Amino acid sequence: MSGVGAERTREIADRVERFVRDVVVPFERDPRRDHHDCPKDELVTELRELARAAGVLTPHILADGSHLSQGETAIVLAKTGLSPLGPLACNTAAPDEGNMYLLGKIGSSEIKERFLKPLVEGRARSAFFMTEPAEEGGAGSDPSMMKTTCRPDGNQWVVNGRKAFITGARGARVGIVMAKAEEGACMFLVDLPDPAITIDHVPNTIDSSMPGGHAVVTIRNLRIPADQMLGQPGEGFKYAQVRLAPARLSHCMRWLGACIRANEIATNYANRRQAFGKTLIDHEGVGFMLADNLIDLKQAELMISWCASVLDTGSLGTNESSMAKVAVSEALMRVADRCVQVMGGSGVTNETIVEQVFREVRAFRIYDGPTEVHKWSLAKKIKRDWQKRVTP
């Protein structure tokens, strides 16, 4: 990172951190939540207006439309993650952040103006329609199992199918829909809401940080103009790969910030709470857990930085992002778990964000690919590389 770039990034990150700690954190007890304790859109809107006024809305995308490097983004997004509400306030949350990255990379000028601009301005939310119901044999970790279909009809495409775990579908204004044509997977941009897309169910899930939850939807005869397809028929998975590796890493960045904050809370508790004649920090069983947290947090930070440096070379970073996602999600799970344990009964209440961070990071070990799927993918690469070495 150059001297000018480093100074700019540090200034942005400092402003974001001050905003999240001073302005956003007090909203963590705001009662504007839905049935599953997810923030309602009115709360998100208020927070984004405050972020706009503070100059920290969508801070990873600069005024000229250029995007911070992945290395720079890592520093900034970790600061937004210091509160579960921080990414929503600063407009760096999933799935919007990943969708903005994708559209910024491959969207036409028309698509950028119509779909990307309102996302960057924080005036709309988006949803990415790829995962399908497991009980129907649809696509999950294996996207090749996709059952949602699309067929051309004049200058339109007609889409039919079912989708599941569609984050933020309720309340979203921009949708990216994956469907399968004869040529292969396709990716479309759609305006939401659309009467052809109905929300069947929003299940309660272990996490509660994302507006709209994770919906199950049915798509019936959705008509999409042909010019709202990204690329050509059959190129959908190629474009999904453009999005997936950076989006995996962005999750790591945000949850690193959340676990840094949780560790601060647990550390404060351990230094104030007395038990058996001394503060908790002076008991090795507690002090060593906090020491282990520092080690895991630093290792997570370094893994994120390494993967970001690979992505900044222009590489898709598929294998590197798998390694980072596994290493970081597992390390942060250990951190969050120790924070709960250090705080005892207080750690399992909603008096602090520690229990929420624990829940969110537990879900993170599944979202954007479970640990086991990434390890399986890496194992296949190990085999391929071995075969190349031993084949005459």
N, C-alpha and C positions, 0 to 999 in steps of 0.2 A: 504494500500500500504506500503510495507516494506521500511526501510530506504534506502537500496541499490536501490530498484526499483524506489522509489520516486526521488532519486538523478539522476538516469539514465534518467527517464522520463523528469525531469526538464531540463537536459542538451540537450536532443533531441529537446524538445519544444523550448528552447531558440535559438538553431541553426536554426530551422525552421522559427521562427518568424523573426530573423535577415535576413534570406534569402528572405522571402516573402516581408518584408518591404523595404529592400535595393535593391534587384535585380528584383523581380517580378513586384512590383508596377509600375516602369517606363514603363513596357510593356503594361500597361492597355490602352495606346493610340496607340499601334501598329496597323497599318492598315491591317495586314494580317487576314482578316475576310471574311467569305462567304457572300452570298446574304442576309442572315438573321443576320449578324453581329456575327455569332459564330466563335470562333478561328479556323483558318485552321491548318491542321496537321503540316505544316512546322513551324508554330509558336510554337505549342506544343512540337515538336521535339527539337527545339532550347532551350526552357525553361527546358526540361527534361535533356538535356546535361549539362546545367548550374547547375541544381539540383544535378546531378550525381557528378559533379566536387566539389560541396559544401558539399557532403556527406549527403544530405537530400532527396534523391530519395527513395520513398516507405519507409518512416521513421518508420512506424508502424510495419513493418516486419523486424526482425533483421537479421544479416548476417548468422546466423545458421538456418534460415528459421522459427524460432519461431515467434509468433505473440504477440505484446503487449496485456496486458489485456484490456478489454473494458474500464475500468476506466483510464488506461494510454493512450489508443487510443483517448479518449475524449479530453484529454489535448492537444495532438499533433495535431489532426485533426482540432481543433478550431483555432490553429495557422496557419494551411495551408489555412483556410477560410478567413483570413484577406484581401485577394484579390480574386475576382472572378476567377483569373487565378492561384491562389495558389494551389488548389487541382490538377489542370491539371499539373502544373510544378512539384509538389512533388509526383504525381502518387497516390493521395488519393481520386480521383474524382469518382462519380457514372458514369456508373455502374461498373467500373473496381474494385473499392474497395470491393464492395459486392460480385462480382464474384470471386475475389481472396480469400476472406474469405471462400466462399462456397467450392471452389476447394481444399483449404488448409485443410478443415475439412473432406471432404468425397471423394476426388479424389484418384484414384489408383496411384501407383508410376508412371505408364506409362502416365496417364493423367496429373499428376503434371509436369512431364518432358516436355511433348509436348505442353500443353496448359497453365499451370500455370506459368512456368518459364519465358516465354517472357512477361507475364503481370507484374510479380514482377520486372523484369529488366527494365520495362518501354519502351520496344521496340515494344509493340503491344497494341492495344485497343480492347475492347470486347463489346458485345451487348447481352442483355437478351431478348429472344423472347417469351413473354407470352401474353401481352395484344393484343386484336383483335378488328377489326372495330365494333363500336357500331351499325352502320347502318345495319350491317349484323347479328346482334344478337350475336356477339361473346363475349368472356370473357373480362371483365374489372375489376371492383372491386369484382365481383363474378367470381372467376376462374373456378367454376364448369360449367360455360356456354361455356367452351372451345369447339371450333368447329374444330380446326386443328387436323388432324388424323395421326396416324402412324400404320403401319401394318408390321409384319415380312415377309421377303422374303429371305429364305436361311439364310445366316449369316449377312444379312443386315436388316435395317428397312427403309421403304419408308414413307416419310412425305409429306402431302399436306395440304395447308391451307393459310390463310391470317393473317397477324399481323399488329398492328398499334401502333404508339407512341414508336417505338423501338429506344431508345436513342443510338446514335452513330453507327447505323448500317452501314451508309456510312463511309467507311474507317476502319471499324473494321476488325481484323484478326482472332478473336476468337468469336464463337457464342455459347450461351446456348439456346437450343430450347426446348420449352414445347409443347407436343402433347398428344393426347388421344388415347389409345389403348383399346382393350376389357377389359383389366385388370384395366384400370384407367389411370391416367396421367403418362407420362414418360418425362424424362429429358435427353437430348443428348448434347454432345460436338461436334462442327463442325468447320472445317477450313473455313475461309472467305477470299476473296469472293468466292462464289460458283455459277455457272451458274444456278442452280436450285432455287436460291433465288434472286429475282429481286426487286429492289427498285422502287416502282410505283410513290411515291410522298413524298416530305419532306415539310410538311406545315410550314408556319411561325407561331411561337408560341410566347407567351408573354416573355419567358425567352430566353437567348442567350449566355449561358455560356458553353454549351456542344458541342464539335466538332461533326459534322455529323447531328446535329438536332435530330428530333424524327420522324423517317421514317415510312411510310406505305409500307409493303412488301408483295409479293406473293411468296409462296413456292410451287413449282411444281415438284413432283416426286423426292424429295431430298433423296438420298440414303446415309445412315449412317451405318458404320460398327457396329455390335452389341456390340463390346467391347468399344464403345464410349457412351454407355448409362450409366448414373450414377445410380448405384444400379440396382434394378430389375423392370420389367414392373409393373406399378401401384404405384410406390413409388415416383413419381415426386412431388406431393404436399408435401410429408413429407420432401423432400430435399429443396423444396422452402421455407418451414418454417424455416429451418436452416439458410437460407440467409436473410429472410425478416426482422426479428426483429433487428438484428445488422445493417442491411442496413438502416432501418428507423432511428435508433439512429445516424448513421454516418451522415445522412442528417442534423439532428439536430446539431451535432457537427460543421460541416462545416459552416452552416448558422448562428450559434451563432457567429463564428469568423467574418463573413461578417457584421453582425449587430453591433458588437463591433466597427468595423472600421467605419461604417456609422455613428454611434453615435459620434465617435471621430471627424469626419468631421463636423457634425451638431453642436457639442459643440464648436469647433473652430470658426465656422461661428457666432454662437450666442454671443461669447465673443469678437468678432471684429466688428460686424455690429452695427451701430448706427441707432436708430430710435426714434423720439419723445423725443429727449434730453438725451437719455441714451442708453447703450448697450442693445441688445435684452435679454441677460441673466437676466438683472435686471427687465424685465417685467415679472410679475408672470405668465402670459399666456404662455410664452416661457420657463421660468425657471422650471415651474412645469412639462412641457412636458419632459424635459431632466431628471428631477427627476424620473418621471414615467419610463423613459427608463432604468435608473439604476436598478429600482426595477424589471422590467420585465427581464432584462438581467441576474440578479442574480437568479431569480426564474427559468429561463430557464437553467442556468448552474447547479443549484441544482437538477432539474428534470433529466437532462442528467446523472449526477453523480449517482443519485439513481437508475435509470434504468440500468446503466452500472454495478453497484454493484450486481444487480439481475442476469444479464447475466453472470457475472463472477462466480456465484455459479454453473453454468452449466445448469440453467433453460433456457427454450426456451424464457421466458419473453414475451409471446405473449400479454397478457393483459397489462403488465407494459409498453411495447414498444408502445402500442396503446395510453395509457395515456400520455406518454412522447411526442409522435408525435403530439397529439392534443394540449397539453399544450404549447409545445415549438413553434410549427408552428404558433399558434395564438398569443403568446406573441411576437414573432419576427415580425409578421405582424404589430402589434401595434408599435413596435420600429421603423421599417422601415417607416411606415406611418408618425409617428411624426417627423422623421428626414427630410422627404420631406417637411412637413408643417413648421418646424422651419426655413428651408432655403428658403421658398417662391419660387419665380421664379427660383432661382438658383437650387432648389431641383428637378425641373422637366427637367433640361437640362442634357446633357451627359458630362458636364464639370467636374463632379465628379462621383464616382461610386454609389452615393446614389440612383439615379433613377433606376439603374440596380438592385441594391440589393432589392429595392421595388418590381420590376417586378419578380425577381427570387423567393423571399419569397412568393409572391402571388401564383406562380405556385407550390411551395413546399406544400402549404396547400391542394393540390390535389394529387401530386405525392406521391407514396408509400401509397396510401389510403387516400381519402378525410376525412376531419374531421368528417363528418356525418357517414361514414361507420365505423370508429373506435368507435364512440359513440354508434352506433347500436350494434356493437360487445360487447362492455362493458355492454350495457343494457341487452343483452341476458345472459351474465354471472351473472349479478345481479339477474335475474329471476331464473336461475338455482340454484344459491346459496340459494335463498329464499325458493325454492321448497325443497331443501335438509333439510333445517332447520324445515320446517313445516310438512314434510312427516313423519308419525309415523314409 
